[in-house]
Amino acid sequence: MVDAVPSSARARGRIAPVKMAHVVLRTNRYDEMIAWWKTVLELEVMHANPFVTFLTFDEEHHRIAIAQLPDLKDKLPNAVGVDHFAFSYASVGDLLATHERLAAQGIRPSTSIHHGVTLSFYYLDPDRNEVELQVDAFGAQAELNAFLAGGAFARNPIGVLVDGDALVARWRAGATDAELLRPLEGGPPDMRTVFAEH
């Protein structure tokens, strides 16, 4: 059985940051990157100049900064570095409405997968940085702990591929959150092909 983790490092007797503040992306596709990130996360511009733009979706002065630097080269797809950034939504309805909104603008996920613990859509920005939009599959810690202890996650920690458009159709037809978020049985996808090179 997995024990519940205290809510903060301070509760565990440690001093740690209280939040993750922001991510800075450097690019040679400045305007295209700003437009893409604004569209995908519905960000507001807090500051902009020819060198850097600060964008946010909440009270923070910036969650994403995009910096234009001269002489940048595209990264190799097989280079080491950050794999992806993940952003959580408050409900499966919010996630599916976002998937629907982005699809209508021609922004499609490179991978759609139910990880068991989250339902996740992965997108590639113009520089091929991978961005995960997700919602937690369990509303209560006890349910998550039971799922993790039950063995299904150990058998398949990657998850099962899903059809985002089909999920949107089920959601629009009145499927409940529990029905849409229920972990799926099945084997893991082929890791050599499931996630796009980025």
C-alpha positions as CSV (number, residue, x, y, z in Angstrom):
1,M,0.0,0.0,0.0
2,V,1.3,3.5,-0.9
3,D,1.3,5.9,2.0
4,A,-0.1,9.4,1.5
5,V,2.7,11.9,1.0
6,P,2.5,15.1,3.3
7,S,1.3,18.1,1.4
8,S,4.6,20.0,1.4
9,A,8.3,19.6,2.0
10,R,7.9,21.9,5.1
11,A,5.4,19.3,6.5
12,R,8.2,16.7,6.0
13,G,10.7,19.0,7.9
14,R,12.4,20.3,4.8
15,I,12.9,23.7,3.2
16,A,12.0,23.8,-0.4
17,P,10.5,26.1,-3.0
18,V,6.8,26.9,-2.6
19,K,6.1,26.7,-6.3
20,M,7.6,26.4,-9.8
21,A,7.7,30.0,-11.1
22,H,8.3,29.9,-14.8
23,V,9.9,28.3,-17.9
24,V,12.0,30.4,-20.3
25,L,12.3,29.2,-24.0
26,R,14.9,30.6,-26.4
27,T,14.0,30.6,-30.0
28,N,14.7,31.9,-33.5
29,R,11.0,31.6,-34.3
30,Y,10.0,34.4,-32.0
31,D,6.6,35.6,-33.3
32,E,5.5,32.1,-34.2
33,M,6.4,30.7,-30.8
34,I,4.6,33.6,-29.0
35,A,1.5,33.0,-31.1
36,W,1.5,29.3,-30.5
37,W,1.9,29.4,-26.7
38,K,-0.7,32.2,-26.4
39,T,-3.1,30.0,-28.4
40,V,-2.4,26.7,-26.6
41,L,-2.4,27.9,-23.0
42,E,-4.6,31.0,-23.6
43,L,-1.8,33.2,-22.2
44,E,-1.9,36.9,-21.7
45,V,1.1,39.0,-22.5
46,M,2.5,40.8,-19.5
47,H,5.5,42.4,-21.1
48,A,6.9,42.3,-24.6
49,N,9.9,43.8,-26.4
50,P,12.0,42.6,-29.4
51,F,14.1,40.4,-27.1
52,V,11.7,38.7,-24.6
53,T,8.0,38.3,-24.0
54,F,6.5,37.4,-20.6
55,L,3.2,35.4,-20.7
56,T,0.9,34.2,-18.0
57,F,-2.4,32.3,-17.4
58,D,-2.8,33.3,-13.7
59,E,-1.6,35.9,-11.1
60,E,2.1,35.2,-11.7
61,H,3.8,37.9,-13.7
62,H,5.1,35.3,-16.1
63,R,4.7,31.5,-16.4
64,I,6.3,31.3,-19.8
65,A,9.0,33.6,-21.2
66,I,10.1,33.5,-24.8
67,A,13.4,35.0,-25.7
68,Q,14.7,35.7,-29.1
69,L,18.5,35.1,-29.4
70,P,20.7,35.5,-32.4
71,D,22.4,32.6,-34.1
72,L,20.5,29.7,-32.4
73,K,20.6,26.3,-34.1
74,D,17.7,23.8,-34.0
75,K,18.3,21.1,-31.4
76,L,18.9,17.5,-32.6
77,P,15.9,15.3,-31.9
78,N,18.0,12.8,-30.0
79,A,19.8,15.3,-27.8
80,V,19.7,15.2,-24.0
81,G,17.7,17.8,-22.2
82,V,14.2,18.5,-21.0
83,D,11.7,16.0,-22.3
84,H,8.4,17.9,-21.9
85,F,6.5,20.5,-19.9
86,A,3.1,19.5,-18.3
87,F,0.1,21.6,-17.5
88,S,-2.9,20.3,-15.5
89,Y,-6.5,21.3,-16.0
90,A,-9.2,21.5,-13.3
91,S,-11.5,19.0,-15.0
92,V,-11.7,16.6,-17.9
93,G,-14.3,18.9,-19.5
94,D,-11.7,21.7,-19.5
95,L,-9.1,19.4,-21.0
96,L,-11.4,18.1,-23.7
97,A,-12.8,21.6,-24.5
98,T,-9.1,22.7,-25.0
99,H,-8.4,19.7,-27.2
100,E,-11.5,20.7,-29.3
101,R,-10.6,24.4,-29.5
102,L,-7.0,23.6,-30.6
103,A,-8.1,21.0,-33.1
104,A,-10.4,23.6,-34.7
105,Q,-7.3,25.9,-35.1
106,G,-5.3,23.1,-36.7
107,I,-3.2,22.3,-33.5
108,R,-3.4,18.5,-33.0
109,P,-1.7,16.4,-30.4
110,S,1.3,14.3,-31.5
111,T,0.2,11.7,-28.9
112,S,-3.0,11.2,-26.9
113,I,-2.6,8.7,-24.0
114,H,-4.3,7.6,-20.8
115,H,-1.4,7.1,-18.4
116,G,-3.6,5.6,-15.7
117,V,-2.9,8.4,-13.4
118,T,-3.6,11.1,-16.0
119,L,-5.4,11.6,-19.3
120,S,-2.8,13.5,-21.4
121,F,-2.5,15.1,-24.8
122,Y,1.0,15.9,-26.0
123,Y,1.7,18.8,-28.5
124,L,4.8,20.0,-30.2
125,D,5.4,23.8,-30.4
126,P,7.1,25.4,-33.4
127,D,10.6,24.5,-32.0
128,R,9.4,21.0,-31.3
129,N,9.3,21.4,-27.5
130,E,6.8,18.9,-26.2
131,V,3.9,20.2,-24.1
132,E,1.6,17.9,-22.1
133,L,-1.9,19.0,-21.3
134,Q,-3.4,16.7,-18.7
135,V,-6.0,16.1,-16.1
136,D,-5.7,13.8,-13.1
137,A,-7.7,10.6,-13.4
138,F,-8.4,10.4,-9.7
139,G,-10.2,13.0,-7.6
140,A,-9.1,11.6,-4.3
141,Q,-5.6,10.5,-3.0
142,A,-7.0,7.3,-1.6
143,E,-8.3,6.3,-5.1
144,L,-5.0,7.0,-6.7
145,N,-3.1,5.1,-4.0
146,A,-5.4,2.1,-4.5
147,F,-4.8,2.2,-8.3
148,L,-1.0,2.4,-7.8
149,A,-1.1,-0.5,-5.3
150,G,-3.4,-2.6,-7.5
151,G,-0.8,-3.7,-10.0
152,A,-2.2,-2.3,-13.2
153,F,0.2,0.7,-13.2
154,A,3.2,-1.6,-12.5
155,R,2.2,-3.7,-15.5
156,N,1.8,-0.7,-17.8
157,P,3.3,2.6,-16.4
158,I,3.2,4.2,-19.9
159,G,-0.5,3.9,-20.5
160,V,-2.9,3.2,-23.4
161,L,-3.3,5.3,-26.5
162,V,-6.7,7.1,-26.8
163,D,-8.6,9.0,-29.5
164,G,-9.0,12.5,-28.4
165,D,-11.8,13.3,-30.9
166,A,-13.7,10.2,-29.7
167,L,-13.4,11.3,-26.1
168,V,-14.7,14.8,-27.1
169,A,-17.7,13.1,-28.8
170,R,-18.4,11.0,-25.7
171,W,-18.1,14.1,-23.5
172,R,-20.5,16.1,-25.7
173,A,-22.9,13.1,-25.7
174,G,-23.0,13.3,-21.9
175,A,-20.4,10.8,-20.6
176,T,-19.6,11.4,-17.0
177,D,-16.2,12.5,-15.8
178,A,-15.7,9.0,-14.1
179,E,-16.5,7.3,-17.4
180,L,-14.1,9.5,-19.4
181,L,-11.3,9.2,-16.8
182,R,-11.5,5.5,-16.0
183,P,-8.1,3.9,-16.5
184,L,-8.0,1.7,-19.5
185,E,-6.7,-1.9,-19.7
186,G,-4.2,-2.8,-22.3
187,G,-0.6,-3.1,-23.1
188,P,1.8,-0.2,-23.4
189,P,2.4,1.3,-26.9
190,D,5.6,0.8,-28.7
191,M,7.9,3.4,-27.1
192,R,10.0,3.7,-30.3
193,T,7.0,5.2,-32.1
194,V,4.5,6.6,-29.6
195,F,6.1,9.9,-28.8
196,A,7.2,12.2,-31.6
197,E,10.8,13.1,-31.9
198,H,11.4,16.5,-30.4
